[in-house]
C-alpha cells in the first residue's frame, strides 16, 4: 500500500504507529471476566500469564518435536494450533485472532488459506518455530518505494491516514477521474457475457459495454450470479466462497475513559459476550480525535459468523439494539459508564470472505477454469488470497502486471 500512498501524494497524511508504541506492544484478550495482555516478549513467555494455566515456554520448546501432519487434507486453524501447540493456544489465541481478522469460526477456517506463511513453516521446515528462524523472505523490489523504505526503517507496526483510510479511497477516486476513468457508482452489474470475437459484454440496467478484458473485484458469490450459463464450472466454485456480516459501532466519549493503553481486545467464541472485540482508536491514532477537547474513540465489532444467531437477519436488526449491545460491552469490559457523546452504527453486509476448509482448491479450480478457456477475465479482491487492504492492493498490482506481460507477449507474436 505504501507505493499507492506515495504515488497519490499522501505522505503528509500518514499516521504511523511504531513498534514501541503501546498500541503495538499491548493487545488484549477478554476472558473469564477480565482483560489479559498477550505475551509480547521473552519474559512474558517465560512467566505464567493470566490467560494460560502454564507458562508458554515449555509448549514453544516442545513444538519443533511435534510430529507433522500425515496427510495433505486441509486443516482448520483451530486443529492446527491444538495439534502443534495445545488446546489453550487454540482456544485463547487462534480463536479470537480469527474472529478479529475474519470475523469467522477458527474451527471452520482453513489454516492453509488464512495463514499461508504458518502453513509453509510446517510444510517446509516441519515446525512453526523452525520456520520462523530459517525462513528469510527476500524483499519484493517491484513494490519498494521511499515510503515503504521509511516504514521498514522506522519499524511501523500499523498505520492510517488523517481522516481514516477513507482518505485513500477518496484520493484514488479523484486521481483516476482526473485521468479520464469512467465510474458507475452504486450501479450493480447485471451480466457478463462472452462474445464470439473473444471480448466480453458487461451489462447494467439499461446499458451495456463491450470490453477486451474484465478485472473483477466484486465478491465471488456476486460474480457467480452474473456469469454466463456455460461458465457453470466457474460459478459453482465461486458460489462456495461465502461472506460474513459484521456490525460496527463507533462510540465517542468525553475525556479519557479506557483504563488501559493498547490496540484493543478480542473475545474468544467460548465467551458469552456478544461482541468480537473492541479497538481503542484513540490510543493508536489520537490525531483523529476532536480538537475541541480530549475525547476517546472506540470501535466495537460484533456478529460475523454468529451475526444471524445473535441478532437475526441483518435487514431486521435495529441500529439502536446494536448500540445498546456495544455500550453494555464497553461498560462490562472497560468500566465505561458514561454515555457516549456520539455514535455511528453500520451493518457491513457480507463484508469479509470466509476462507473455509477447501478454499485453496476452490480458488485454484476457478483460476484454472479461466486459464483453460483463455477467458479475458481476472479475479482480484478479498475473496481469494487475502482479506486485508494490503493484500487486495498487492494482488491487484500483480494481476495488472500479468495482464501487461501477457499483452506484450501477444504483441511480439
C-alpha positions in Angstrom: 0.0 0.0 0.0 2.9 2.3 0.7 3.6 2.6 -3.1 0.0 3.7 -3.7 0.1 6.2 -0.8 3.4 7.6 -2.2 2.1 7.7 -5.8 -1.1 9.6 -4.7 1.0 12.1 -2.7 -0.5 11.3 0.7 2.8 11.0 2.6 2.0 14.1 4.7 -1.3 12.4 5.8 0.4 9.3 7.1 -0.2 8.4 10.8 2.3 5.8 11.7 2.4 3.6 14.8 5.9 2.4 15.6 6.6 -1.0 17.2 7.4 0.7 20.5 4.0 2.3 20.8 1.5 0.9 23.4 -0.9 0.2 20.5 1.7 -2.1 19.0 3.0 -3.7 22.2 -0.2 -4.2 24.2 -3.0 -6.3 22.8 -5.6 -8.0 25.0 -7.9 -11.0 25.2 -11.1 -10.6 27.3 -11.9 -13.9 29.0 -13.3 -15.0 32.4 -14.3 -11.5 33.3 -11.1 -9.6 32.7 -8.6 -8.4 30.2 -5.5 -10.5 29.7 -2.5 -8.9 28.0 -1.0 -11.1 25.2 2.7 -12.1 25.5 4.9 -9.6 23.8 8.5 -10.6 24.7 10.8 -13.3 26.1 10.0 -12.5 29.7 6.2 -12.8 29.2 6.7 -16.2 27.6 8.8 -17.5 30.5 6.4 -16.3 33.1 3.0 -17.7 33.7 0.4 -15.4 32.0 -3.1 -15.0 33.4 -4.6 -16.2 30.2 -3.0 -19.6 30.4 -2.7 -22.3 33.1 1.0 -22.7 32.5 3.9 -20.7 31.0 4.1 -20.8 27.2 7.9 -21.6 27.1 7.6 -25.4 27.5 4.9 -25.5 24.8 7.1 -23.5 22.4 10.2 -25.6 23.1 8.2 -28.8 22.5 6.7 -27.6 19.2 9.6 -28.4 16.9 9.4 -32.0 18.0 5.7 -32.4 17.4 5.0 -34.9 14.6 3.9 -33.3 11.4 0.6 -33.9 9.7 0.5 -37.3 8.0 -1.8 -36.4 5.1 -2.5 -33.5 2.7 -6.1 -32.8 3.7 -7.0 -29.2 4.6 -6.8 -28.5 8.3 -8.7 -25.9 10.3 -6.8 -23.1 12.1 -8.1 -24.4 15.5 -7.0 -28.0 14.8 -3.6 -26.9 13.6 -2.7 -24.9 16.7 -4.2 -27.5 19.0 -2.1 -30.2 17.4 1.2 -28.2 17.3 0.8 -26.3 20.5 -2.1 -27.2 22.8 -5.8 -26.6 23.3 -5.3 -23.4 25.3 -3.4 -21.8 22.5 -6.1 -22.8 20.0 -8.9 -21.6 22.3 -7.4 -18.3 23.5 -5.1 -17.3 20.7 -6.2 -18.7 17.3 -9.9 -18.5 18.1 -10.0 -14.7 18.9 -7.4 -14.0 16.3 -9.7 -15.4 13.6 -12.6 -13.5 15.0 -10.6 -10.3 14.8 -9.3 -10.8 11.2 -12.0 -12.8 9.5 -15.0 -12.4 11.9 -15.0 -16.2 11.5 -15.0 -19.5 13.3 -11.5 -20.9 13.7 -12.9 -24.4 13.6 -14.1 -23.9 10.1 -11.4 -21.6 8.6 -8.5 -23.1 6.6 -5.0 -22.7 8.1 -3.5 -23.1 4.6 -5.6 -20.2 3.1 -5.9 -17.9 6.2 -2.3 -18.0 7.3 -0.2 -19.3 4.3 3.2 -18.5 5.9 2.4 -20.6 9.0 1.3 -23.5 6.8 4.6 -23.2 4.9 6.6 -23.2 8.1 5.4 -26.7 8.9 5.2 -27.9 5.3 8.8 -26.9 4.5 10.5 -26.9 7.9 8.4 -29.3 9.9 7.8 -26.7 12.6 6.5 -23.2 13.2 9.5 -22.3 15.3 12.0 -23.6 12.8 10.2 -21.9 10.0 10.3 -18.5 11.8 14.1 -18.9 12.4 15.1 -20.4 9.0 12.8 -18.6 6.6 14.4 -15.5 5.1 12.0 -13.6 2.9 13.6 -11.6 0.1 12.0 -8.1 -0.3 9.9 -7.7 -3.3 11.7 -5.0 -5.2 8.7 -4.4 -7.5 6.8 -2.8 -4.7 9.5 -0.8 -3.0 9.0 2.9 -2.6 10.6 5.7 -0.5 7.6 5.4 1.9 8.0 1.6 2.1 11.7 2.0 3.0 10.8 4.6 5.6 8.2 2.2 7.1 10.7 -0.5 7.4 13.4 1.7 8.9 11.0 3.2 11.4 9.5 -0.2 12.2 5.9 0.7 11.7 3.5 -1.7 13.4 0.5 -0.3 11.7 -0.6 2.9 10.1 -3.5 5.0 9.0 -4.2 8.4 7.4 -5.6 11.6 8.7 -9.3 11.2 8.4 -9.0 7.4 8.3 -8.4 5.1 5.3 -11.4 6.6 3.5 -8.8 9.3 2.6 -7.0 6.7 0.5 -10.3 5.8 -1.4 -11.3 9.4 -1.9 -7.9 10.4 -3.3 -7.7 7.4 -5.5 -11.1 8.2 -7.0 -10.1 11.9 -7.5 -6.8 10.9 -9.3 -8.5 8.3 -11.6 -11.2 10.7 -12.6 -8.6 13.3 -13.5 -7.0 10.6 -15.7 -10.3 10.1 -17.6 -11.5 6.9 -15.9 -15.3 6.5 -16.1 -17.0 5.4 -12.9 -20.5 3.9 -12.4 -21.1 4.3 -8.7 -23.9 2.4 -6.9 -24.8 0.7 -10.2 -24.6 -3.1 -9.8 -23.5 -5.1 -12.8 -26.3 -7.5 -14.0 -24.5 -9.7 -16.5 -21.1 -10.6 -18.1 -21.3 -12.4 -21.5 -18.6 -13.9 -23.6 -18.7 -12.9 -27.3 -17.6 -14.9 -30.3 -14.8 -12.4 -31.0 -13.2 -13.2 -27.6 -14.4 -10.0 -26.0 -16.8 -9.6 -23.0 -20.0 -7.6 -22.8 -20.8 -6.2 -19.4 -24.3 -5.1 -18.7 -26.0 -2.7 -16.2 -29.7 -1.8 -16.1 -30.4 0.0 -19.4 -26.8 -0.1 -20.5 -24.0 -2.4 -21.7 -20.5 -2.1 -23.0 -18.1 -4.4 -24.8 -14.5 -4.6 -23.5 -11.3 -6.5 -24.1 -10.8 -7.6 -20.5 -12.7 -7.6 -17.2 -10.9 -7.3 -13.9 -13.5 -8.3 -11.2 -13.0 -7.1 -7.7 -16.6 -7.8 -6.6 -17.3 -10.6 -4.1 -17.0 -14.1 -5.6 -20.7 -15.0 -5.0 -21.9 -11.8 -6.6 -19.8 -12.5 -9.7 -21.1 -16.1 -9.8 -24.6 -14.8 -10.1 -24.0 -12.8 -13.3 -21.7 -15.2 -15.3 -22.9 -16.9 -18.5 -24.7 -20.3 -18.1 -21.9 -22.2 -19.8 -19.5 -20.9 -17.2 -21.2 -23.0 -14.5 -17.9 -24.8 -13.6 -16.5 -21.4 -12.5 -19.8 -20.1 -11.0 -20.2 -23.3 -8.8 -16.7 -22.7 -7.3 -17.3 -19.0 -6.7 -20.7 -19.6 -5.0 -19.0 -21.6 -2.3 -16.8 -18.7 -1.2 -19.2 -17.3 1.4 -19.1 -13.9 3.2 -20.0 -12.8 6.7 -21.7 -9.7 8.0 -20.3 -7.5 10.7 -22.0 -4.9 12.9 -19.7 -1.9 13.6 -20.4 0.6 16.3 -18.2 3.6 16.7 -18.5 5.3 20.1 -17.0 8.6 21.2 -16.8 9.7 24.9 -15.6 12.9 26.6 -12.3 12.6 28.4 -10.1 9.5 28.8 -12.3 6.6 29.6 -10.4 3.5 28.5 -8.5 2.2 31.6 -5.6 0.6 29.7 -3.4 1.6 26.7 -3.2 -0.7 23.8 -4.6 -1.6 20.4 -7.7 -3.2 21.8 -9.0 -6.6 22.8 -10.6 -9.7 21.2 -13.1 -12.1 22.7 -12.9 -16.0 22.3 -16.1 -17.6 20.9 -16.5 -19.5 24.2 -17.3 -16.3 26.0 -21.0 -15.2 26.3 -20.1 -11.6 25.4 -22.0 -10.6 22.2 -19.0 -8.7 20.6 -16.0 -9.9 18.7 -13.8 -7.3 20.2 -13.2 -3.5 20.7 -10.5 -1.4 19.1 -9.0 1.5 21.1 -8.9 4.0 18.2 -7.8 7.0 20.3 -4.8 5.1 21.6 -3.4 4.2 18.2 -4.5 7.4 16.3 -5.1 10.3 18.7 -4.5 12.6 15.8 -8.0 11.8 14.5 -9.6 12.8 17.9 -11.6 16.1 18.0 -9.5 19.2 18.5 -12.1 20.9 20.8 -11.1 18.8 23.8 -9.9 15.4 24.9 -12.2 12.6 23.6 -11.9 8.8 23.4 -13.0 6.9 20.3 -13.5 3.1 20.3 -14.8 0.7 17.7 -17.0 -2.2 18.7 -17.2 -5.2 16.3 -19.9 -7.8 16.5 -21.6 -10.6 14.6 -19.5 -12.1 11.9 -20.1 -15.9 11.6 -22.5 -15.5 14.5 -24.5 -12.5 13.3 -27.8 -14.1 12.5 -27.8 -16.4 15.5 -27.1 -13.4 17.8 -29.1 -10.6 16.2 -31.3 -12.1 13.4 -31.3 -11.2 9.8 -29.3 -8.0 9.0 -32.3 -6.4 7.4 -34.4 -6.7 10.6 -31.7 -5.5 13.1 -32.4 -2.2 14.7 -29.3 0.1 15.0 -30.4 1.1 18.5 -30.1 -2.5 19.6 -26.5 -2.8 18.3 -25.6 0.4 20.0 -27.1 -0.9 23.3 -25.0 -4.1 23.0 -21.9 -2.1 22.2 -22.3 0.2 25.2 -23.1 -2.7 27.6 -19.9 -4.5 26.4 -17.8 -1.3 26.9 -19.2 -0.9 30.4 -18.7 -4.6 31.4 -15.2 -5.0 30.0 -13.7 -1.5 30.3 -15.8 0.0 33.1 -17.1 2.9 30.8 -20.3 4.0 32.5 -20.7 7.4 30.9 -22.9 7.9 27.9 -21.3 8.4 24.5 -21.3 11.9 23.0 -21.7 10.5 19.6 -22.4 7.1 18.0 -22.3 5.7 14.5 -23.8 2.2 13.8 -23.3 0.4 10.5 -24.1 -3.1 9.4 -21.4 -4.2 6.9 -23.3 -6.8 4.8 -21.3 -9.7 3.5 -18.1 -7.7 4.1 -15.5 -10.4 4.9 -14.9 -13.6 2.8 -14.6 -16.8 4.7 -11.6 -19.0 3.7 -13.2 -22.2 5.0 -11.8 -25.7 4.5 -11.2 -26.4 0.8 -10.8 -22.7 0.0 -7.4 -23.2 -1.8 -9.0 -25.8 -4.0 -11.9 -23.6 -4.9 -9.5 -20.7 -5.8 -7.2 -23.0 -7.8 -10.2 -24.5 -9.7 -11.5 -21.0 -10.5 -8.2 -19.8 -11.9 -7.7 -23.0 -13.8 -11.1 -22.7 -15.4 -10.2 -19.2 -16.6 -6.8 -20.3 -17.8 -8.0 -23.3 -19.7 -10.6 -21.3 -21.6 -8.3 -18.4 -22.1 -11.0 -16.1 -20.8 -10.3 -12.3 -20.7 -11.2 -12.3 -17.0 -9.1 -11.6 -14.0 -10.2 -12.2 -10.4 -8.9 -9.8 -7.7 -10.3 -8.6 -4.3 -10.7 -10.1 -0.9 -12.5 -13.3 -2.0 -9.3 -15.1 -3.0 -5.9 -14.5 -1.5 -6.1 -12.2 1.5 -8.8 -10.0 3.1 -6.7 -7.0 4.2 -6.4 -3.7 2.3 -2.6 -4.5 1.8 -3.4 -7.9 0.3 -6.0 -6.6 -2.1 -3.8 -3.8 -3.4 -0.8 -6.0 -3.7 -2.7 -8.8 -5.5 -4.3 -6.2 -7.8 -0.9 -4.9 -8.8 0.4 -8.4 -9.5 -2.7 -9.1 -11.6 -2.2 -6.0 -13.7 1.5 -6.8 -14.2 0.5 -10.3 -15.5 -2.1 -8.8 -17.9 0.5 -6.3 -19.3 3.1 -9.0 -19.6 0.6 -11.3 -21.5 -0.3 -8.4 -23.8 3.3 -7.6 -24.6 3.9 -11.3 -25.4 0.9 -11.3 -27.7 2.2 -8.2 -29.5 5.6 -9.8 -30.0 4.0 -12.9 -31.5 
